[in-house]
Amino acid sequence: QVQLVESGGGSVQPGGFLRLSCNVSGFTLNSYSIGWFRQAPGKEREGLSCTSISGLFGSTYYAESVKGRFSVSRDNAKNMVYLQMNSLKPEDTAVYYCAAVDRRTANCLVQNDMKYWGKGTLVTVSS
């Protein structure tokens, strides 16, 4: 069974940082495109990053809203994907999700293209 479990969320002050983790099981990490998403209360789910199997290994596309502040890394041996979030702003407050898909034509910034989802972890940025 394919499973994704996020962790690392919490409360942080503006300008602070957090690293989220996504532990994946039931599949080979390098065979799936991985996306990070977030959803704030009352808002649509937003794609943040896409590390696609259709591209070069290790290449990641970032949404403009987080480019330069957020970065993705992975540890294939541990089946872990990380989202490092720096210079956090109150508008970053949301539930953060990791998601996976093995369809090579999928755009992993688009939630409807994703096949498997974690349950999310809450990030709150406030003074």
N, C-alpha and C positions, 0 to 999 in steps of 0.2 A: 504494500500500500504506500502510495506517495503521501508524505506528510511534510509540512513546513511549520516550524514553530519559531515565532519571534520572541525576543527578549531584549532587555536593556532600556526600556522606556522608563520614564520618571518625570520629576519636576525639576526645572532648571531656570535660572534667571536669564534675561536677555543678554546676549553676548556670550553665553556659555556654550558648552558642547556636550554631546552624548554620542555614544557608539551603540547602534542597534545590531543585534545578531539575528541571523536566520539559520536555524539548523534544519537541514533537509535530509530526508531518508526515503528509501524505496526507489531511488533512481540514481543514475550517475550524473553528478552535477554538470559535467561538461557536455552532456547530451541535451541540456535544457537551457532555453533562454530564461533569464531571471530579471524580474522587474521589482522595483520598490514603488509603493503607492502610499498615499495618505488620504484621509477623509476627515475633515473638520465637521463639527456639528452643523447640520443644515446645509452643507456644501456637497457638491459632487466629488466623487473620488478622483484624485489627481495622480497621474503618472509622474514619477520623479526621476527614475533612471531605468535604462534598458541595457542589459548586457546580453547581446544576441548571439546565438550560435550561427547565424547567417553572416556574421562579420568576422574580422580578425580576432584571434584569441586575446582576451583581456580588454577589448575595446568596449567602452561604455558611453552611451549617449545620456546626457543630463537635460532635464527640463530647464528652461531659462530661469525659472523662479529659484532654483537651487544651485545653478552652475557657479562654480567657484567657492561654494560653501560646503556642499555635500560631496562625498566621494565613496565609491564602492570598491571593496576588495573581497577576495575570497581565499579560502584555504581548502583546496580540493581534498586533501587527505583527511580533513576533519568534517567534510561536507558542510562547511560553514560559509555563509555570505555575510558581509558586514556593510553597514551604512554608517560612515562617520559624518556627523553633523556638527558643523562649526558655526560660530557667529549666529547663534539661534535668535530668532525674532518671535514676538508674540504670535504673529500670523502663522508660524510653524506649528502651533498647537493643533494636534490632530491625533487620530489613531493611525499608526503606521503599519503597513502590511508588506510582506514579501509574497511573490507569486511566481509561478513557473509554467512554462509551456514548451512542448517539444516540436511543435509545428514550425518548420523553418521559415515560413512566410509570415509568421506572426509578428506584430509590432508590440513589443513588450513595454511600451508606454501606454497602451490602450487596454483598459481593464477587460473589455469584452473579448479580447484575444487570449486572455490568460485562462489556463485550465485548472490549476491548483493554487489554493490560497491558504495562508496561515490565518489565524484568528485575530491577529493584530496586537499591538502594544501601544499604550497611550503615552504620548509626549505632551507635557504641559510646560509652556514657556511664559513666565509671568514674574512680575516684581513682588 
